[in-house]
């Protein structure tokens, strides 16, 4: 079974299959800043909690994130919950835009999670290096962040991203997962 779908293939399927659901697994604030028109926001942490409800949806779905990593994680969660007619958008929104797919921009200017992680990791490494000029043991902060980044790459997980996604600026006030699930069950956008 193919678990990914290319942007050109998704463009064609959305045109031919209006019942196909697009589920964006980025944070609510990332979704509000830019998303595929008609897609539904179900952040990865919410998807983890409601996997059984999403797996029970009686319609095929494509999972989307910024680059494809989080949607691939979501695919594994939903596949483990029994959903079979589901795909991850290969290359995420980056590939979607490169293929000429439409996007809707909102008022939010929240950075994509990978950019937030790079800023946080880079800032902590720089702090460790500069701090080591005063306190030599501060170098271990940089070493710890480097170790975490290596582990993140090997395991295809991102603990720092998970932590950053819980910050208030990455959440959307009034988000109602039950309303989103209701829309998905009805087949509406």
C-alpha positions as CSV (number, residue, x, y, z in Angstrom):
1,X,0.0,0.0,0.0
2,X,1.3,3.5,-0.9
3,X,1.4,5.7,2.1
4,X,2.4,9.0,0.4
5,X,0.8,11.1,-2.2
6,X,2.6,13.7,-4.4
7,X,1.3,17.3,-4.7
8,X,0.4,16.9,-8.4
9,X,-1.6,13.7,-7.6
10,X,-3.4,15.4,-4.7
11,X,-4.3,18.4,-7.0
12,X,-5.9,15.9,-9.4
13,X,-7.6,13.9,-6.7
14,X,-9.1,17.0,-5.0
15,X,-10.6,18.0,-8.4
16,X,-12.0,14.5,-9.1
17,X,-12.9,13.4,-5.5
18,X,-14.6,16.2,-3.5
19,X,-15.2,13.7,-0.7
20,X,-11.4,13.5,0.0
21,X,-10.5,15.1,3.3
22,X,-7.3,17.1,3.8
23,X,-6.2,17.1,7.5
24,X,-3.5,19.5,8.5
25,X,-1.6,18.3,11.5
26,X,0.5,21.4,12.2
27,X,-0.2,23.6,15.2
28,X,-3.4,25.7,15.1
29,X,-1.4,28.9,14.7
30,X,0.6,27.4,11.8
31,X,-2.6,26.4,10.1
32,X,-4.1,29.8,10.6
33,X,-1.1,31.5,9.0
34,X,-1.2,29.3,5.8
35,X,-3.1,26.2,4.8
36,X,-4.7,24.4,1.8
37,X,-8.2,25.8,1.2
38,X,-10.8,23.4,2.5
39,X,-8.4,21.5,4.8
40,X,-9.2,20.8,8.4
41,X,-6.9,21.6,11.3
42,X,-6.2,18.6,13.6
43,X,-2.9,19.3,15.4
44,X,-0.7,16.3,15.9
45,X,-1.1,16.3,19.6
46,X,-4.9,16.3,19.2
47,X,-4.7,13.7,16.5
48,X,-2.8,11.4,19.0
49,X,-5.7,11.8,21.5
50,X,-8.5,11.4,19.0
51,X,-6.9,8.7,16.7
52,X,-9.8,6.3,17.1
53,X,-12.4,9.0,16.1
54,X,-10.3,10.0,13.1
55,X,-9.7,6.3,12.1
56,X,-13.4,5.7,12.1
57,X,-14.1,8.4,9.5
58,X,-15.8,7.0,6.5
59,X,-13.9,8.9,3.9
60,X,-10.3,8.9,2.5
61,X,-7.9,11.5,3.9
62,X,-4.6,13.1,3.1
63,X,-2.5,14.3,6.0
64,X,-0.5,17.5,5.6
65,X,2.2,19.4,7.5
66,X,5.0,21.8,6.6
67,X,7.6,19.3,5.2
68,X,6.0,15.8,5.5
69,X,7.6,14.6,8.7
70,X,4.7,15.3,11.1
71,X,2.1,14.0,8.6
72,X,4.1,10.8,8.3
73,X,4.0,10.4,12.1
74,X,0.2,11.1,12.0
75,X,-0.1,8.5,9.3
76,X,1.5,5.9,11.5
77,X,-0.8,6.8,14.4
78,X,-4.0,6.6,12.3
79,X,-2.8,3.4,10.6
80,X,-2.2,1.9,14.0
81,X,-5.7,2.8,14.9
82,X,-7.0,1.0,11.8
83,X,-7.4,3.7,9.2
84,X,-6.4,2.3,5.8
85,X,-7.6,4.9,3.2
86,X,-5.1,7.6,4.3
87,X,-1.9,9.2,2.8
88,X,0.7,11.7,3.8
89,X,1.4,14.6,1.5
90,X,5.0,14.0,0.3
91,X,7.0,17.1,1.0
92,X,4.2,18.8,2.8
93,X,3.1,22.4,2.2
94,X,6.5,23.2,0.8
95,X,6.0,20.8,-2.1
96,X,2.4,21.7,-2.4
97,X,3.3,25.4,-3.0
98,X,6.1,24.4,-5.4
99,X,3.6,22.4,-7.4
100,X,1.3,25.4,-7.7
101,X,-1.3,24.3,-5.2
102,X,-3.5,27.0,-3.8
103,X,-3.1,28.2,-0.2
104,X,-5.1,30.4,2.0
105,X,-3.2,32.9,4.2
106,X,-4.6,34.2,7.5
107,X,-3.8,37.0,9.8
108,X,-1.4,34.9,12.0
109,X,2.3,35.3,11.3
110,X,3.3,32.3,13.3
111,X,6.5,30.6,12.0
112,X,6.5,27.0,10.8
113,X,7.5,24.6,13.6
114,X,10.8,23.7,11.9
115,X,11.8,27.4,11.8
116,X,10.8,27.7,15.5
117,X,13.0,24.7,16.4
118,X,15.9,26.0,14.4
119,X,15.7,29.4,16.3
120,X,15.4,27.7,19.7
121,X,18.2,25.2,19.1
122,X,20.5,27.8,17.5
123,X,19.8,30.2,20.4
124,X,20.6,27.5,23.0
125,X,23.8,26.4,21.2
126,X,24.9,30.0,20.9
127,X,24.1,30.6,24.6
128,X,26.1,27.6,25.5
129,X,29.1,28.6,23.5
130,X,29.2,32.2,24.6
131,X,28.4,31.2,28.2
132,X,31.4,28.9,28.2
133,X,33.6,31.9,27.9
134,X,32.5,32.8,31.4
135,X,31.6,29.4,32.8
136,X,33.4,26.6,31.0
137,X,30.7,24.0,31.9
138,X,28.1,26.0,29.8
139,X,29.6,24.2,26.8
140,X,27.5,21.2,27.9
141,X,24.3,23.1,27.0
142,X,25.5,23.2,23.4
143,X,26.5,19.5,23.5
144,X,23.2,18.5,24.9
145,X,21.3,20.4,22.2
146,X,23.6,18.8,19.6
147,X,22.9,15.4,21.0
148,X,19.2,16.0,21.0
149,X,19.3,17.1,17.3
150,X,21.2,13.9,16.4
151,X,18.6,11.8,18.2
152,X,15.8,13.7,16.6
153,X,17.2,12.9,13.1
154,X,17.8,9.3,13.9
155,X,14.4,8.7,15.5
156,X,12.5,11.0,13.2
157,X,10.9,12.7,16.2
158,X,11.2,16.2,17.6
159,X,10.9,16.7,21.3
160,X,11.8,20.4,21.0
161,X,9.0,20.8,18.4
162,X,6.6,18.9,20.7
163,X,7.5,21.3,23.6
164,X,7.2,24.4,21.4
165,X,3.8,23.3,20.0
166,X,2.4,23.6,23.6
167,X,3.3,27.3,23.9
168,X,0.4,29.7,23.8
169,X,1.4,31.4,20.6
170,X,1.1,28.0,18.8
171,X,-2.5,27.4,19.9
172,X,-5.7,28.9,18.6
173,X,-8.2,30.2,21.1
174,X,-11.6,28.5,20.8
175,X,-10.3,25.5,18.8
176,X,-13.0,22.8,18.9
177,X,-11.9,19.4,17.8
178,X,-15.4,18.0,18.1
179,X,-16.6,20.6,15.6
180,X,-13.8,19.7,13.2
181,X,-14.6,16.0,13.6
182,X,-18.3,16.8,12.9
183,X,-17.3,18.6,9.7
184,X,-15.1,15.6,8.6
185,X,-18.0,13.2,9.4
186,X,-20.4,15.2,7.3
187,X,-17.9,15.6,4.5
188,X,-17.9,19.4,4.6
189,X,-15.1,21.8,4.3
